[in-house]
């Protein structure tokens, strides 16, 4: 078997297509189906058991646990699933993949999603060129989906073809006589093989070939199946490379869950294998442990002849071929049952430790200051609490929302003075993420408050709801103002406008006033009310902002006439000042809403 430079570049290109598809699919999901899909997934995964059933159903339907876990990672990356929900779905996917093994064992077929990739792109093209953003986003999602599975299929086809060349692995037979040490060795071999061939079913086929040729025993084949459970997690971890911190944690949770399962299985390995052998021998096609002994009892040339598919066999050779086939079937059933029982028991045991797994992966992959993602902390899209408690939870979420807006404005200030181009792009992208998150938070909080309003509320609670609906709208406007400021700063860079020291100083003073107003807003939000002194401070800041804006407008006209700077620079300069003043208006609106609520 040859593996050339061309094959190596094909492998890297397949990986690139896979990752690019993951990115496009995730972004398309956020744009087109975020809210509806989030509600649907929340309902499907409302508890740990329904999450497991969801993962099992999806994997059985598409016949690929790798595909399911990759989609789960993309859902987490898009903010459609929480980390806890994703762990239960992945557990279900592990059970679902054993259903696939049984389908292949019994019926011998498997659906390839990659076969539909190119037709999917054909369907997506009209949507891509649509003028409506929703349709365009849907087209991007379809293209991303197609690229994702096209890349996954190409990735599997680009790796060394060990399945068709099992002779390369014949040397492994020398490591079969080390007792439990051999079990550990072949567990690692199963892990590596699955990482290389990117297919658990392919690893199962290779394992069966190795057993049938007498290279390894049935028990060592089961050890390879255990290794396959660890190796199959690599696909999700590759998919999580360009994703956010929650998606990386979901992928690591998949690995953690499988590793813990393998550890307890190794402790009970021999008793468990005896149980599986007994079940298959009594209720299945035969004893799965006899395949290796039978293969070793046949002359190597005869064995090669009867396994080559040659139709011109003698009566004796045909009988040996039939006997070998029967033993292969019993071994395949034994390995499939081992795989199924292991994943069923592992899921049943580990499902009670979902929160612990979540804590472990969160500890290992810590969130950085630069990691921004959409996730409501205090309210959910599922069932509501009591009306009064729901209002309290919504207030907590509003506090998080206002603090996030404050962080967004600080990022805007940073990009104004950023001179490094790559750093500017990174920070501007982060502000764009803040804006997307802000839009979605407004929608989710407003939808939640609307549900709360349908319940029985006291008059005081009704007034609070009205205040909160107004506050959430105004905070979103503050984030819009921050984003507009960032876009204006970007336009200033694109225009290559040069500001004077006085212009920079004036912008700095204006931003100081806005930052002070935002600080006052978040402090008042933290306390759930506003004192008269606090409100007066905010009103005074607003007066300062307005007066400063008016003063700078007049000064700008004189400076342009005196040619202190050109007209193009004056346009973006005044846009920054005016956008700051508008942001100040939104902030004072929040303060007025809080003041009215406090004094009712």
C-alpha positions, 0 to 999 in steps of 0.5 A: 500500500502506497501513501504519497504526498498527493494522498497526504495533501488530499487528507489535509484538504479533506480535514479543511473541508470538514472544518469549513463545513462545520463553521458554515453550518454552525453560522447558518444555524445561528442565523436561520433556525436559532430560536425555533431549533433551540426550543425544539432541542430544549423540549427534546432534551428537557431531562437526561433520559430524553436527551439520551433517547434523542441521541439514540434516535438521531444516530440510528436514523443517520447511522453514524455516531460521528455525524451525531456528535459533530452535529451536537458540537455544532449545536453547542457552538451555535448556542442551541444546546447547553453543555449538560444537554449535549452530554446526554445526547452524546451518551445516546449516540454511543448507544445508537452506534451499536444499533448501526453495528447490528443493522450491518451485522443482520442486513449488511447495509449502511446509509451514507449521508455524504451521497446526498451532499452534492444534491444538497448543494444543488438545492442550496444554490437558489437560497444562496442567491436569494435577496432575503437574508433568512433564505440566504442563511438557510442556503449557507446552512445546507452548504455547510451541512453538505461540506461537513459530511463530504469532508467527513467522507473524504477524510475516511477515504483519504486515510491509509486503506487498512481495511482492504490491507489487513495483512499490514497488521499481521505482525500484531499477532506477536503481542497476543501472549501477554495476558491482561497486558495484551488487552491493554495493547489491543485497546490502544491499537483499536483507539489508534486504528479508529483515529486513522480510519475515522470509522468505528464500523471499519475498525469492527470489520478489521477486528473481525478479519484479524480474528478470522485469520487467527492473529488475535483472540475473540477477547482481544477483538473485544479490547479493540472494540473498547479502543474504538469507543475512545478513538471515535471521539476524535471526530468531535474533537476535530470539529471543536477546533474552530468552535467556542469553549462550550463546544470544546467542552462538549467534545471533551465530555464525549472523550471523558465519558468513554474513557471512564467507561473503558476504565470500569470495563477493564476492571470487570473485563474477564467476567463480562466477556464470560457473560457475553460468550455464554449469552451468544453461545446459548441464544445466538449462532454459536461460541464466538471464542472458537473462531481463532482456534478453528482458523489456527487449525487450518493450513495457511494456504487452505485458509487463504483459499477459502477466504479469497471468495474463490468459487472453485472449491472442493467439497471439503474446502466448501465445508471448511468455508461454511464452518468458518463463516458460521464462526465469523458470524458468531464472533461478529454477534459476540463483538456486537453484543459486547459493544451494545451491552458495554454502551448500555451499561456505561450510559446507565451508570454515567448518566447519574454523573452528567453534572460531574462530567460537566464540572470536570471538562469545565475545569480542564477547559477554562473560559477565557475573557475572549470567549463569548457565547450565547447562553442564558444563565438564569432563565430557560426555554423550558417550563417556567417557575412560579410567576414571582420566582420567574420575575426574580430570575429574569431580573438576574438575567437582565443584570448579566445583560447590562454587564455584557453591554458594559464589556462591549463598550470597553472593547469599542474603546480598545479598538479606537486606539488599536494600531495592529491590524490583526488585533483590530480584526480580532477585537472587531470580530469580538464586538460583532459576537457581542452584538449577535449575542445581545440580539438573541438575549433580548429576544429570549428574555422578552419571550420569557417575560411574555410567557410570565405575563400569561400567568397570574400576577399581582399588580406590582409584578405586572408593573415590574414586567412592563419595566423589564420589557422596556429595560431589555429593549433599551439595553439592546439599543445600547449594544446597537449603539456600541456596534455602530460606534465600532463600525464607524471606527472601522470606516475611519480606518478604511478611509485612512482618516487622520485625527488631530490630538484635540479630536482624539481628546474630545472622543476620549472625553465623550467616551469617558462620559458614556462609560460613566453612564453605563457604570451607573446603569449596571450599578442600579440594575444590580440593586434592582432599584435606583435612588434619587441621588443615583438618578440625578447623577445619571441625568447630569451625565446625560446633560453633559453628554448633550451639551458636549455634543452640541459644543463639538458640532459647532467647533467641528464646523469652524475647524473644517473651515479653518482646514485643521482637518479635512472634511472626510475626517470630520464626517466619521469624527462627528458620527462617533460623537453623535453615536455616543450621544445616542447611546447616552439617550438609551442609557438614560431611558433605562434609568428613567424606567428604573426610576419610575418603577422605584417610585410607583 
